[in-house]
């Protein structure tokens, strides 16, 4: 899992059938210890309804496909949680 911050949404007029109903978000890497965002932007399937500016947990690979409930979906990353707080 990785921490990220939602930066926006991605719209597609046509998607693979396995992705029907999936909202897509643009997520940027987030380092809460440095209190900064930065790094690579990634398109993630959203299974929980996260919004722009929220901190989120992102899973990749097989975990992402399982999160959206479609093992054969062409999904590489999914938002699976909204971060309410951190303690270090």
TIVONU-392354 format. One record per atom (N, C-alpha, C, O, CB): x, y, z; residue number from 1. Coordinates in steps of 0.02 Angstrom, whole numbers. Glycine has a CB too. Layout:
N
       X       Y       Z  seq
       X       Y       Z  NUM
...
***
This chain:
88
       X       Y       Z  seq
      42     -59       0    1
       0       0       0    1
      44      62       0    1
     100      62      26    1
     -48       0      61    1
      17     113     -30    2
      53     177     -33    2
       4     233     -13    2
     -56     226     -22    2
      82     190    -104    2
      32     287      13    3
      -9     346      28    3
     -10     391     -33    3
      39     398     -68    3
      18     383      90    3
     -67     422     -44    4
     -74     469     -99    4
    -123     524     -83    4
    -158     521     -32    4
     -96     432    -162    4
    -125     574    -125    5
    -173     628    -117    5
    -210     636    -184    5
    -178     640    -237    5
    -139     696     -96    5
    -276     638    -181    6
    -316     643    -242    6
    -308     713    -271    6
    -319     763    -236    6
    -391     627    -228    6
    -290     717    -335    7
    -279     781    -369    7
    -334     797    -419    7
    -342     855    -438    7
    -213     781    -403    7
    -372     747    -440    8
    -424     760    -489    8
    -458     696    -512    8
    -445     642    -486    8
    -397     798    -549    8
    -501     703    -561    9
    -537     646    -590    9
    -517     636    -662    9
    -492     682    -695    9
    -614     657    -585    9
    -528     576    -686   10
    -515     559    -756   10
    -580     534    -786   10
    -612     490    -757   10
    -457     505    -763   10
    -600     561    -843   11
    -660     539    -877   11
    -642     502    -940   11
    -596     522    -976   11
    -706     600    -893   11
    -678     449    -954   12
    -668     410   -1015   12
    -736     397   -1047   12
    -782     376   -1013   12
    -630     342   -1000   12
    -742     410   -1111   13
    -806     399   -1144   13
    -819     325   -1155   13
    -876     303   -1158   13
    -809     436   -1211   13
    -765     286   -1162   14
    -771     213   -1169   14
    -719     180   -1126   14
    -662     202   -1122   14
    -763     192   -1244   14
    -740     126   -1093   15
    -694      87   -1050   15
    -705      13   -1064   15
    -755      -7   -1093   15
    -705     103    -975   15
    -658     -27   -1042   16
    -664     -99   -1045   16
    -726    -120   -1005   16
    -742     -88    -955   16
    -601    -134   -1017   16
    -761    -171   -1027   17
    -822    -193    -995   17
    -814    -210    -921   17
    -860    -200    -882   17
    -848    -253   -1031   17
    -755    -236    -902   18
    -743    -254    -832   18
    -738    -192    -787   18
    -741    -198    -726   18
    -679    -294    -826   18
    -731    -133    -818   19
    -724     -72    -779   19
    -788     -30    -777   19
    -788      27    -755   19
    -668     -30    -808   19
    -843     -59    -801   20
    -906     -22    -801   20
    -924       0    -730   20
    -923     -40    -683   20
    -963     -67    -831   20
    -940      63    -724   21
    -959      90    -659   21
    -901     113    -615   21
    -912     140    -561   21
    -998      40    -622   21
    -839     102    -637   22
    -781     122    -598   22
    -766     196    -609   22
    -759     219    -666   22
    -719      79    -616   22
    -762     234    -555   23
    -740     303    -557   23
    -663     302    -558   23
    -633     261    -524   23
    -768     346    -496   23
    -633     346    -597   24
    -560     350    -601   24
    -535     415    -571   24
    -562     468    -585   24
    -537     343    -675   24
    -483     410    -530   25
    -454     469    -497   25
    -382     476    -517   25
    -347     427    -532   25
    -461     463    -421   25
    -358     539    -516   26
    -288     554    -526   26
    -257     564    -457   26
    -276     610    -421   26
    -278     618    -573   26
    -210     521    -439   27
    -182     521    -371   27
    -107     534    -374   27
     -71     505    -415   27
    -196     453    -335   27
     -83     578    -330   28
     -12     596    -326   28
      17     566    -263   28
     -17     563    -212   28
      -2     674    -327   28
      80     543    -266   29
     113     517    -207   29
     114     568    -151   29
     117     628    -164   29
     185     496    -224   29
     110     544     -88   30
     105     589     -30   30
     151     564      25   30
     149     506      44   30
      32     594      -4   30
     193     608      51   31
     237     593     108   31
     216     634     168   31
     234     693     172   31
     313     606      90   31
     176     606     213   32
     151     644     270   32
     205     666     318   32
     196     717     353   32
      99     604     307   32
     261     631     322   33
     315     651     367   33
     349     715     343   33
     368     757     383   33
     367     595     373   33
     355     721     277   34
     384     782     249   34
     330     834     237   34
     344     891     217   34
     420     766     183   34
     268     816     250   35
     209     859     239   35
     209     887     168   35
     198     946     157   35
     209     917     290   35
     221     841     120   36
     221     863      51   36
     194     810       5   36
     196     750      20   36
     292     883      30   36
     168     833     -50   37
     149     788    -104   37
     202     795    -158   37
     241     843    -158   37
      77     804    -132   37
     203     750    -202   38
     250     754    -256   38
     259     687    -288   38
     232     637    -264   38
     317     781    -232   38
     296     686    -340   39
     308     623    -374   39
     258     609    -428   39
     223     653    -453   39
     307     568    -324   39
     257     547    -446   40
     219     522    -503   40
     144     527    -491   40
     118     509    -438   40
     239     451    -518   40
     108     549    -542   41
      36     547    -541   41
      14     479    -568   41
      46     452    -614   41
       4     605    -584   41
     -38     451    -539   42
     -62     385    -560   42
    -137     386    -565   42
    -171     418    -525   42
     -38     331    -510   42
    -164     350    -614   43
    -236     343    -622   43
    -257     282    -581   43
    -229     228    -589   43
    -258     336    -697   43
    -306     292    -537   44
    -329     239    -492   44
    -404     229    -498   44
    -441     278    -504   44
    -309     254    -420   44
    -426     167    -496   45
    -497     152    -490   45
    -517     169    -418   45
    -481     152    -371   45
    -513      76    -508   45
    -574     201    -411   46
    -597     222    -344   46
    -655     177    -323   46
    -707     176    -355   46
    -619     297    -343   46
    -646     141    -268   47
    -699      96    -244   47
    -734     122    -182   47
    -779      90    -156   47
    -670      27    -230   47
    -712     181    -157   48
    -740     206     -94   48
    -771     275     -98   48
    -802     297     -49   48
    -688     205     -43   48
    -762     311    -153   49
    -791     377    -158   49
    -748     433    -131   49
    -774     480    -101   49
    -856     379    -124   49
    -683     429    -141   50
    -637     482    -118   50
    -646     545    -160   50
    -668     542    -217   50
    -564     458    -122   50
    -629     602    -130   51
    -635     666    -165   51
    -569     702    -172   51
    -519     683    -141   51
    -683     710    -129   51
    -569     754    -213   52
    -508     793    -226   52
    -482     822    -161   52
    -519     850    -120   52
    -523     849    -277   52
    -416     816    -150   53
    -382     843     -91   53
    -376     794     -34   53
    -339     807      14   53
    -418     903     -68   53
    -411     738     -36   54
    -409     690      19   54
    -347     646      15   54
    -324     629     -39   54
    -472     647      19   54
    -322     627      74   55
    -269     578      78   55
    -299     509      72   55
    -352     496     100   55
    -229     585     145   55
    -267     464      35   56
    -295     398      22   56
    -241     344      26   56
    -181     359      22   56
    -329     396     -47   56
    -264     282      33   57
    -220     224      27   57
    -232     193     -42   57
    -289     184     -63   57
    -232     172      84   57
    -177     178     -76   58
    -181     150    -144   58
    -148      81    -143   58
     -94      72    -116   58
    -146     197    -196   58
    -182      32    -173   59
    -152     -34    -184   59
    -141     -44    -258   59
    -174     -12    -299   59
    -198     -91    -154   59
     -93     -87    -275   60
     -77     -98    -346   60
     -78    -172    -362   60
     -81    -215    -318   60
      -7     -69    -362   60
     -77    -186    -426   61
     -73    -255    -451   61
    -136    -296    -436   61
    -192    -271    -442   61
     -14    -289    -420   61
    -126    -358    -416   62
    -181    -403    -403   62
    -228    -376    -349   62
    -289    -385    -353   62
    -155    -472    -383   62
    -200    -344    -298   63
    -241    -316    -245   63
    -290    -263    -272   63
    -346    -257    -248   63
    -197    -284    -190   63
    -269    -226    -322   64
    -313    -175    -353   64
    -370    -209    -390   64
    -428    -186    -385   64
    -273    -130    -401   64
    -356    -261    -426   65
    -409    -297    -463   65
    -458    -329    -414   65
    -518    -329    -426   65
    -379    -351    -509   65
    -433    -356    -360   66
    -477    -385    -309   66
    -519    -332    -276   66
    -577    -344    -260   66
    -436    -423    -256   66
    -491    -273    -266   67
    -528    -219    -233   67
    -589    -198    -273   67
    -641    -181    -245   67
    -482    -158    -223   67
    -583    -199    -340   68
    -642    -179    -380   68
    -687    -239    -396   68
    -739    -231    -426   68
    -619    -147    -446   68
    -666    -298    -374   69
    -708    -358    -382   69
    -707    -388    -451   69
    -755    -421    -471   69
    -776    -341    -364   69
    -654    -376    -488   70
    -650    -403    -557   70
    -578    -424    -570   70
    -535    -384    -589   70
    -673    -350    -610   70
    -565    -489    -561   71
    -496    -515    -569   71
    -467    -504    -639   71
    -406    -502    -647   71
    -496    -588    -553   71
    -510    -498    -689   72
    -486    -491    -758   72
    -487    -418    -781   72
    -472    -405    -840   72
    -527    -533    -804   72
    -503    -372    -738   73
    -506    -301    -758   73
    -436    -274    -771   73
    -389    -292    -736   73
    -541    -259    -703   73
    -428    -230    -820   74
    -363    -201    -835   74
    -348    -142    -788   74
    -340     -85    -810   74
    -361    -177    -908   74
    -344    -157    -724   75
    -333    -105    -673   75
    -267    -120    -638   75
    -254    -177    -618   75
    -392    -103    -621   75
    -225     -69    -630   76
    -161     -78    -598   76
    -158     -44    -529   76
    -114     -60    -489   76
    -105     -50    -642   76
    -205       2    -514   77
    -204      36    -450   77
    -276      53    -429   77
    -318      68    -471   77
    -161     102    -453   77
    -289      49    -364   78
    -356      64    -338   78
    -351      99    -271   78
    -308      83    -230   78
    -399       0    -332   78
    -395     148    -261   79
    -401     183    -197   79
    -446     140    -153   79
    -503     125    -171   79
    -430     256    -206   79
    -421     120     -94   80
    -458      74     -51   80
    -475     104      17   80
    -512      73      55   80
    -420      11     -42   80
    -449     163      34   81
    -464     194      99   81
    -450     268      96   81
    -407     292      59   81
    -423     161     155   81
    -488     305     137   82
    -476     377     146   82
    -441     384     213   82
    -465     358     264   82
    -543     419     144   82
    -385     420     214   83
    -345     428     275   83
    -376     483     318   83
    -382     541     297   83
    -271     445     258   83
    -396     465     379   84
    -425     513     427   84
    -371     545     469   84
    -377     603     490   84
    -477     480     472   84
    -318     508     483   85
    -264     535     525   85
    -205     488     526   85
    -209     430     506   85
    -289     547     596   85
    -149     514     549   86
     -86     476     554   86
     -55     488     622   86
     -61     542     650   86
     -36     495     496   86
     -21     437     647   87
      17     446     709   87
      85     412     699   87
      89     354     680   87
     -21     416     770   87
     138     450     711   88
     206     423     701   88
     242     422     767   88
     300     402     771   88
     246     466     649   88
***
